[in-house]
Amino acid sequence: MANGSAVIAYVTVTNLFLNNPYILNLETDLNIELEKVSQWLYANKLYLNIDKTSFVVFHSPQRRIVHNMNLRISNTSIKSDTRVKYLGLILDSNLNWKAYIHELSKTISRGIGVLSKLRYYVKKNILKQLYYSLIYPYMYLTYGLLLWGNTYSSSIKPLIILQKRAMRIITFSKPDEHSEPLFKELEILKLGDLVSLHNALFCISIIRTFFYLPLITFSNLFHQFTSRKPGLLRIPDQPIILTLSKQTMVNSTFALLL
């Protein structure tokens, strides 16, 4: 494989990633790599479904791609696309997550429709359980939250509105009623708070993995006395000095797609 390229395979889905700041060089490098893929498939007696094969050029919104790339594999042209669905996430060419959030909004809207019809026949606690079953699940509000949750606030605004609507439906509140007390009453985290929580957990996991320091722990681990709030998280009082050796950087490789 060329420098800056990577192959990621999951079950029947295989992705080839290649990075180059110059579009013409990128096209040349990709065609070379695709020729290698074609030879490998032929040697292993495998068939590539060209109809389900496409490529996406990821770039910033400010950079216009004037050149139309022509990629071929086994003498067959590969179609260009502006987005691709990978492991349930829709990655668009600008990585602004608008396409994925749009699909997510439609899924959540169907769950809210179920809540609005059932709320007259079940109690509030059942509606809350339905919220966690139809709207909150891993594949909906929390799946990939570290990625799409940190996009522009204007992009995730439709999801925030839908979550507030769900709170008003569960509590039989007016459409224009303030949602902050409703979230506290139901003890449900707002989408913005969910994003902050997942960001914090991710940072803690990275720090503990690379620096091996128990930065945050529970209050009852600082002493042996019985206190009123032993389950509260607490940061150590002493100064924290973080050091990262070159050896750690060499032996640890990770990629973060933003």
Sequence and secondary structure as in RCSB ss.txt:
>XXXX:A:sequence
MANGSAVIAYVTVTNLFLNNPYILNLETDLNIELEKVSQWLYANKLYLNIDKTSFVVFHSPQRRIVHNMNLRISN
TSIKSDTRVKYLGLILDSNLNWKAYIHELSKTISRGIGVLSKLRYYVKKNILKQLYYSLIYPYMYLTYGLLLWGN
TYSSSIKPLIILQKRAMRIITFSKPDEHSEPLFKELEILKLGDLVSLHNALFCISIIRTFFYLPLITFSNLFHQF
TSRKPGLLRIPDQPIILTLSKQTMVNSTFALLL
>XXXX:A:secstr
  TTEEEEEETTEEEEEE  SSHHHHHHHHHHHHHHHHHHHHHTT    GGG EE     TTS   S    EETT
EE EE SEEEETTEEEETT   HHHHHHHHHHHHHHHHHHHHHTTTS HHHHHHHHHHHTSSTTTTSTTHHHHTT
S HHHHHHHHHHHHHHHHHHTT  TTS SHHHHHHHT   HHHHHHHHHHHHHHHHHHHHH    SEEGGGS SS
  S TTSEE  SS       HHHHHH       
